[in-house]
């Protein structure tokens, strides 16, 4: 259990760290770089293509533009900030609240198959929309 917890904190911590570095790079240098392997290999966008640009637009106060680029960007930003706050809270208080929240969310999705299916349908719909928009 401790190994699983440590792995969760390590992996999500690394992902959040590099996510912040990437978003900072895009935000301050207005770089137009695509790192998406799906788009680079196939020419078609993945469901999350445009999320970085959506976050950048949101951080510049352009909420509607961010939603039009990719609504998953705003959700990703919310998750990024939430996860960082939970990990920092756990580090400061020596608790495992993030680990428990993660496990509870995982268990909830495992028990509620309909919600899991709806989330997958939303993700597929977003992917189709990204392809139609020509992202």
C-alpha positions in Angstrom: 0.0 0.0 0.0 2.8 2.4 0.9 4.6 1.6 -2.4 1.4 2.3 -4.4 0.9 5.6 -2.5 4.5 6.7 -3.1 4.3 5.8 -6.8 1.1 7.8 -7.1 2.6 10.9 -5.5 5.8 10.5 -7.5 4.2 10.0 -10.9 1.5 12.7 -10.5 4.1 15.1 -8.9 6.4 14.7 -11.9 3.5 15.1 -14.4 2.3 18.3 -12.6 5.9 19.7 -12.4 6.5 19.2 -16.1 2.9 20.4 -16.9 3.6 23.7 -15.1 6.9 24.1 -16.8 5.2 23.5 -20.2 2.4 25.9 -19.5 4.8 28.5 -18.2 6.8 28.2 -21.4 3.7 28.5 -23.6 2.3 31.3 -21.5 5.4 33.5 -21.5 6.9 32.8 -24.9 3.6 32.2 -26.8 5.2 29.2 -28.5 3.2 27.3 -31.1 4.7 23.9 -30.6 2.8 20.6 -30.8 4.1 17.8 -28.7 1.1 15.5 -29.3 2.4 12.2 -30.6 -0.9 11.3 -32.1 -1.1 14.5 -34.1 2.6 14.3 -35.1 2.3 10.7 -36.3 -1.1 10.7 -37.9 -1.9 14.3 -38.6 -5.2 14.0 -36.6 -5.7 15.6 -33.2 -6.2 13.5 -30.1 -9.0 14.3 -27.6 -6.8 16.6 -25.6 -5.2 18.5 -28.5 -5.5 22.2 -27.9 -5.6 21.8 -24.2 -2.4 23.8 -23.7 -3.7 26.6 -25.9 -7.0 26.5 -24.1 -5.3 26.9 -20.8 -3.2 29.7 -22.1 -6.3 31.5 -23.4 -8.0 30.9 -20.1 -5.0 32.3 -18.2 -5.2 35.4 -20.4 -8.8 35.9 -19.4 -10.3 34.5 -22.6 -12.7 31.9 -21.1 -15.0 31.5 -24.2 -12.0 31.2 -26.5 -10.6 28.5 -24.1 -13.8 26.6 -24.2 -13.9 26.8 -28.0 -10.3 25.6 -28.4 -10.8 22.6 -26.1 -13.0 22.5 -22.9 -10.7 19.7 -21.6 -8.1 22.4 -21.1 -10.0 24.1 -18.4 -10.8 20.8 -16.7 -7.1 19.9 -17.0 -6.1 23.2 -15.4 -8.5 22.6 -12.5 -7.1 19.1 -12.0 -3.5 20.3 -12.1 -4.1 23.0 -9.5 -6.2 20.7 -7.3 -3.6 17.9 -7.4 -0.8 20.2 -6.6 -2.8 21.7 -3.7 -3.6 18.2 -2.3 0.0 17.0 -2.6 1.3 20.1 -0.9 -1.4 19.8 1.8 -0.3 16.2 2.4 3.4 17.1 2.5 2.8 19.9 5.0 0.4 18.0 7.2 2.0 14.5 6.8 -1.4 13.1 5.7 -2.5 11.0 2.8 -5.6 12.9 1.7 -4.7 13.0 -2.0 -4.2 9.2 -2.0 -7.6 8.7 -0.3 -9.3 11.1 -2.7 -7.7 9.3 -5.7 -8.7 5.9 -4.4 -12.3 7.1 -3.7 -12.6 8.5 -7.2 -11.3 5.3 -8.7 -13.7 3.2 -6.7 -16.6 5.5 -7.5 -15.9 5.1 -11.3 -15.5 1.3 -10.9 -18.9 1.0 -9.2 -20.7 3.5 -11.4 -20.2 2.1 -14.8 -22.8 4.4 -16.4 -20.8 7.5 -15.3 -17.6 5.9 -16.6 -19.3 5.3 -20.0 -20.7 8.8 -20.1 -17.2 10.2 -19.5 -15.9 8.1 -22.3 -18.6 9.3 -24.6 -17.8 12.9 -23.7 -14.2 12.2 -24.5 -15.0 10.7 -27.9 -17.4 13.5 -28.7 -14.6 16.0 -27.9 -12.2 14.0 -30.1 -14.7 14.2 -33.0 -15.1 17.9 -32.4 -11.4 18.4 -32.5 -11.1 16.6 -35.8 -14.1 18.5 -37.3 -12.5 21.8 -36.1 -9.2 20.8 -37.8 -7.2 21.4 -34.6 
